[in-house]
Amino acid sequence: MKVTPLDLRQQHFNTVMRGYDRGEVTAFLNEVADDYENALREADRLRQEVVKLEAVLAEHRGQERNLRNTLLTAQKMADEVKDQAAIEAERLIKEAESRADLIVQKSQSRIEDIQREVEGMRAKRREVEDGIEGLVKTLQSTLAYIKEQDTRAREDKVLLLHRPKQAEPAPAIPAGPASEEKVSQG
């Protein structure tokens, strides 16, 4: 049996001899009914608050699940992005190394070409120097030959000038260096 505050207020007791004071009992029942009514109101209010708090708690738990799922998804995405970035970085490094190797190979090839060109130019320089030296020697030889010829021609003239004249004239020979030699020898 459930007693309500109204039941407490409406409760009547039979009178008996040597019983309790009716006023006191009624006052006490009214006071108990008020306290009981307040307690029921408070319990009802607390139940409603518990219901509200349970709803808020359920909402928070749902948000917590969503946040956990979001965090897990974000962590997975971060890991995937990190992995992709590492893969991309490795690819870029390999590509850069390949390009660097190609540039080094081209540079090495160009250096070798330039060294061959330099060697070719040195060889041409030696050829030109040898040609100039040969030309200088040839010119020196020619100059020495010309000087020698001039010296002989002068000596032949000097010999002709110092030679006594012959009594008879010599037959007419055309004048020239070769004819002077024949006259000086005869």
C-alpha angles and dihedrals in degrees: 000000000000117000119209127198088251089056089053092050094048096043113120124190127206117249118243134171116280090011131146126287107272095215092052093047092047092047091048092048091049091049091047089046090052092048091044091048090049090047091050091048090048091047090049091047090048091048090052090047090048089051090049092045091047089052090049089045091050089049091049091048089051090049089047090053090048091048091048090049090046091048092048090048091047091048091050091048091047090050091048092048090047091049091046090048091051091049091047091047091051090048091050091048092051091047091049091048090050091050090046091051090049091049090048091049092049090046091049090049090048091049090051090049091050091047089052090049091049091049090048090051091048090051090049089048090052089049091050091046090048090048092049091046090050091048091048090050091047091049091047090050091047091047091048090048091049091048090048091050091048090049092050092046091052091046090050090051091048089050091049092049093051096045117102116248119254121238094233123052117245120240113272112269121179112260120252140109095278091049091049089057091052092049092048091049094046 
